[in-house]
Amino acid sequence: MTDILGLITAVGVVASLLTSAWQMRELARQTTINNGIAGATHIYNGIERIQHFEEYIAAEPWLHAHFYERAGVPADEDQRIRVLALARMLADVVTYGLMIGSLNPQMRNYNGWKDFALVVRGTSPALVEVVNEHPEWWPALADHWAANPNPEPGA
């Protein structure tokens, strides 16, 4: 009788271990799927943020030069305030992309935000000015720039 109870207990333990292994495999599979969905959501949210920023430039095309064509901060006070405010918005957008991208394992090989952060550093003196003025406000962006020195002399 003891042998039969021992055998039943052993079968129960093995069945329990097999069930746990199957559950762990399914959990890992579901986690991978969820990370992929979160990564796609991150890209979509980032695109929406960039498009929102671009709406300001579309409404006032003279702004384009200050973010993508290396134009300096304007001397005119109203234009200067507008460009610096948009530079802070762009710093927020890029910092969001860098921070969220680093949190999701599925996004670690996606370099879109990292590349974009380096491009706009070279094309927007206003962005560089606001980030350098307060790097603690945009730590992911400031750290990324520090880890990737600008190859252009004097920039």
N, C-alpha and C positions, 0 to 999 in steps of 0.2 A: 504494500500500500504506500509506503514512504517513497519507493522508487517511482511509482506512478505520479504521485504528487510532485516530486522533484522534476520529472519529465514535463509535466503540465506547466510548472513554474518556468522551466527553461524555455519552453516553446513561447510562453507569454512574454518573457524578457526579449527573446529574439524578435518576435513580432513587434514589440514596442520599439526596439532599436531600428528595425526596418522602416516602421512608420515615421519615426523621428528623422531618419536619413532622407526619406522621400519628402517630408515637410521642409527640411532644410534646403534641399535642392529646389523645390518650388519657390521658397522664400527668396533664394538667390536669383532665380530666374525673374521673379516679379520685381525684385529690387533693380535688376538691370533694365527691365522695361521702364520702370518708373524713373530711373536716372536718365534714360534716353528721352522720355517725354519732358522731363524737367529741363534737359539741355535744349530741346527744341523750343520750349517755352521761353527760355532765357534768350535765345537768338531772336525770337519773335518780339519779345519785350524790348530788347536792345534796338531792333530795327524801328519799332514804334517811337522810341525815344529819339533816335537820330532823325527820323522823319519829322517829329515835332520840332526839333531844333532847326531843321532845314526849312520849315514853314516860315520862320522869321527871315531867312535869307531870300526865299522866294518872294516874300512880300516887299523886301527892300534889297534889291540885287547888289547895291553898292557894298553890302556887308560881306559878300562872297570873298572879296579880296583880303579881308581881314582874318579869314579862317582857312582859306585854301590857296592863297596866292602871295603869302609872306608880307602883306601890307602891315605896317606898324599901327600902333594905336593912334587914332585921329587926334589932332590938336583941338578941333571944335569940341566944346564941352558936352553938348547934347550927344554928338556922335560918339565921343569917348565913353560916356556913361553907358550908352547902348551897347557898344562893342565889348566893354568890360563885363557888363551884366550877362551878355550872351556867352562870353568866354567862361564865366563861372558856371553857366548852365551846361556848356559843353564839357567842362571838367567834371561836373556831376555825372553826366551821361557816361563818359569814358571810365570814370572810377567805378560806377555801377557795373559796367561790363567786365572790367578787370576783376572786381571782387566776386561777382556771382560766378564768373567762369572758373575761378580757382576753387570754388566750393563743390562743384559737381564733377565727380570722377569722369563722366562721359564727355565733359567739356575741356579736360586738361590738354587735349591735343588740338583743340580749336584755337587758332592764333589770330583770328580776326580782330579781336579787341586789342591784343598786344601790338599787332601791326598798325592798326589805325592810330593807337596812342602815339606811336613813334612818328607816323606820317604827320599828324597834326602838330606835333611838337616842332617839326620843321617848317610848317606852313602857316602857323598862327602865333606871331609874337605876343598877341594879347593873351592867348591861353597860357603861354610860358610865363608871362608876367604875373597873372593871377595865381598860378600854381606855385611859382617861386616865392611869391609874397606870403602865402599861407599853405605850405606843404602839408601841415597837419590836418587841413580840411579835406585834402584829397590824398590820403596816405598811399593807397594802391597805385595811383598815377605817379606820384612823386617817387615812390620806390621803384616803379618800373622804369622810369626815366633814368634814375640813378644807376640801375643795374644794366642799362643799355646806353652808354655815353653817346652823345650826338657826334657822328663822324664828321660833320661839317665844321670847319674852323670858324671860330668866333660865334658859334650858335649856342 
